[in-house]
Amino acid sequence: MHQGKLVFAQLMLYLPLSTFRRCVADHRGEHKVKDFSCLDQFFAMAFAQMTYRESLRDIEVNLRAQVRRLYHMGFRCQTISRNTLANANATRPWQIYADFAQHPIGLARSL
């Protein structure tokens, strides 16, 4: 049985979540959002980037294969569908993630 944290969750620990939440609040990214938060969207896209996923269907299939581990990976949603991810990518302001990318993470200090 698995005893430690998953590698994806360990990598996501280095992100300054307070800065991310500030960027989301500045751009009202959580306006009229019920289940799939901006942080879940960011984690899904980071997972896709790290694992070389090529399409929304590919992302969906791989995350659904890990449905029991989504919570342990940092996701707070129960499941991720292709339509939900596509709608989030189309409607949420991209400036949230651009502003978050502008902030220094400070990986060199912690390593």
Steps between C-alpha positions, in 0.01 A plus 500: 500500500618852416628686808634834374381784279470461127773665291251740339379614843860548615570724200184703557606570861758747369232726353410810701126437527434833673637677190288279275187575702578872482529480120168314482331760720645789297351361178181357657582153372268322744193700394205260458717191551342205679743210501798537266715773655782694336746302711355173368530636147862601565581156643336328200698708252824457700440123505443507124819698442713277724373177350502614134125473443396611153124553518216561742386143449848375588499715817156375596586133450819524702342691788202266509739209527627666819155588637573349843821700526369839383460626856852390587632677190349827625173510304187587693251396232363146482566442131609695195309484174616621163208741467566659839869547422422642155247746644741610771778554246265699276328721757748568778734795460845393387643800683472305828769260387708770331507703823585190700788424263640849561547435872826339611446162662831480681594144414871578522467602867313185603725254316 
